[in-house]
Amino acid sequence: MNVLTVTGLRKRFGSVVAVDGVSFSVGAGEVVGLLGPNGAGKTTTLHMVFGLTTPDSGTVEMFGHDMAHERSRALARANFAASYLHLPHMLRVGEILTVYAQLYALRRPAARVAEMLELLELGPLRRQPFSRLSSGQQTRVLLAKALLNDPGLLVLDEPTANLDPDIADRIRGLLVEQAATSGRAMLITSHNMREVERMCHRVHFVSGGRIVATGSADELAGAYGVDDLEAVFLAVARGGVPT
Ligand SMILES: Nc1ncnc2c1ncn2[C@@H]1O[C@H](COP(=O)(O)OP(=O)(O)OP(=O)(O)O)[C@@H](O)[C@H]1O
């Protein structure tokens, strides 16, 4: 069974059609990427998946629950992170994670917070207020918050934005490993093609609010007769078609 099934999503903002009939699915243990140029509709799609934006039409089903009618049951097993999200600025890192651990009704909140602090290398920062962290440190706290409830579906909008190459590489590694071992489904957006090649089993290219190409990185490179996903991106963004 799919963890996530998105069918015919549409969203218009005034005269702008941001998402124009997007359908896809994500299975257990699968990492799916949404790629595309600025303004293509990726973030709007993620926000509709997670219930942050209400679609004009279309459906989102998570763990077999329809988001429109069983939102809290669906979201109980999911989580979302994006570097543009804000957490309470005056609270310290440890306090923020503790608040979320309680909100998620975790059985052993203190132990889980300690685990996340270690996993995201945040131990030395646990007494720092969120407002005093660098943007990369804030991104790590947002990821720690998103992993707290061991979600079966993790939605990440540019997961390694603001991270230095070393920590970004380690975080990609841990996300991929966790998806493989726990069966977690992941849906991500990224403008980093090497990241997508490393993390995603399947990618959907979005352009003008529509999915215009789908496949693994290798399949897409083959279809467009190019060497890698970066070249596929350029071809798709410039209106190319498969060879
Ligand atoms: N709240 C909003 N009000 C009006 N227009 C919006 C709103 N959110 C998004 N849009 C418009 O919808 C379109 C899609 O935006 P979206 O943020 O989904 O693109 P994106 O693919 O995530 O782009 P990027 O790669 O730059 O993050 C854009 O034209 C954008 O200006």
The ligand as an SDF file (V2000), in Angstrom:
LIG
                    3D

 31 33  0  0  0  0  0  0  0  0999 V2000
    0.6770   32.3900   -1.0650 N   0  0  0  0  0  0  0  0  0  0  0  0
    0.8150   32.6910   -2.3550 C   0  0  0  0  0  0  0  0  0  0  0  0
    0.1690   33.7360   -2.9040 N   0  0  0  0  0  0  0  0  0  0  0  0
    0.2950   34.0210   -4.2130 C   0  0  0  0  0  0  0  0  0  0  0  0
    1.0830   33.3200   -5.0690 N   0  0  0  0  0  0  0  0  0  0  0  0
    1.7550   32.2670   -4.5740 C   0  0  0  0  0  0  0  0  0  0  0  0
    1.6700   31.9050   -3.1940 C   0  0  0  0  0  0  0  0  0  0  0  0
    2.4560   30.8180   -3.0050 N   0  0  0  0  0  0  0  0  0  0  0  0
    3.0210   30.5250   -4.2000 C   0  0  0  0  0  0  0  0  0  0  0  0
    2.5840   31.3900   -5.1360 N   0  0  0  0  0  0  0  0  0  0  0  0
    2.9370   31.3660   -6.5590 C   0  0  0  0  0  0  0  0  0  0  0  0
    2.7290   30.0470   -7.0220 O   0  0  0  0  0  0  0  0  0  0  0  0
    3.7560   29.6430   -7.9210 C   0  0  0  0  0  0  0  0  0  0  0  0
    4.4260   28.3900   -7.4130 C   0  0  0  0  0  0  0  0  0  0  0  0
    5.1810   28.7140   -6.2370 O   0  0  0  0  0  0  0  0  0  0  0  0
    5.9620   27.6150   -5.3830 P   0  0  0  0  0  0  0  0  0  0  0  0
    6.4770   28.2790   -4.1510 O   0  0  0  0  0  0  0  0  0  0  0  0
    5.0970   26.4310   -5.2080 O   0  0  0  0  0  0  0  0  0  0  0  0
    7.1570   27.2500   -6.3720 O   0  0  0  0  0  0  0  0  0  0  0  0
    8.4450   26.3560   -6.1300 P   0  0  0  0  0  0  0  0  0  0  0  0
    8.4990   25.3620   -7.2530 O   0  0  0  0  0  0  0  0  0  0  0  0
    8.4800   25.7990   -4.7650 O   0  0  0  0  0  0  0  0  0  0  0  0
    9.6090   27.4220   -6.3410 O   0  0  0  0  0  0  0  0  0  0  0  0
   11.0830   27.5830   -5.6700 P   0  0  0  0  0  0  0  0  0  0  0  0
   11.9860   26.6040   -6.3790 O   0  0  0  0  0  0  0  0  0  0  0  0
   11.4390   28.9990   -6.0180 O   0  0  0  0  0  0  0  0  0  0  0  0
   10.9710   27.3480   -4.1920 O   0  0  0  0  0  0  0  0  0  0  0  0
    4.6870   30.8490   -8.0550 C   0  0  0  0  0  0  0  0  0  0  0  0
    4.3000   31.5820   -9.2170 O   0  0  0  0  0  0  0  0  0  0  0  0
    4.4160   31.6570   -6.8030 C   0  0  0  0  0  0  0  0  0  0  0  0
    4.6280   33.0370   -7.0270 O   0  0  0  0  0  0  0  0  0  0  0  0
  1  2  1  0
  2  3  1  0
  2  7  2  0
  3  4  2  0
  4  5  1  0
  5  6  2  0
  6  7  1  0
  6 10  1  0
  7  8  1  0
  8  9  2  0
  9 10  1  0
 10 11  1  0
 11 12  1  0
 11 30  1  0
 12 13  1  0
 13 14  1  0
 13 28  1  0
 14 15  1  0
 15 16  1  0
 16 17  2  0
 16 18  1  0
 16 19  1  0
 19 20  1  0
 20 21  2  0
 20 22  1  0
 20 23  1  0
 23 24  1  0
 24 25  2  0
 24 26  1  0
 24 27  1  0
 28 29  1  0
 28 30  1  0
 30 31  1  0
M  END
$$$$
